[in-house]
Amino acid sequence: MNISVELTFSPLQEDYELHIINFIKKLRGSSLTVLENPLSTQIYGPYDAVMKVLFVDIKEAFGMMDKGLLFMKVVKSDRSEYEPHF
């Protein structure tokens, strides 16, 4: 089963940019499809593989900061090829 995950990662501290950059670079190092835009990061792939990567990378990112917030949306399908029809 493939999934699509949208993440919005918000470290709640002054050096937030470094934490976001490190988190995205770590995700890019996986074998998953990772796409970014100015507001969020999307990850696509098999459920078990995506969740395994997120389990490790979120824990590591949270461990490197004082306070943080992560919004996550999960869709049961691979939406990486989505194109608007309008």
MONOR-V51248 format. One line per field, one symbol per residue. psi: psi as a letter, one per 30 degrees, with the letter a starting at -180 (. if undefined). A space follows every 50 residues. Layout:
psi = ???
This chain:
psi = kklkkkkjkjkileheeeeeeeeeeeefflglkkkllfflkkkkakeeee eeeeeeeeeeeefgleklkjkkkkkiljgfgkkkh.
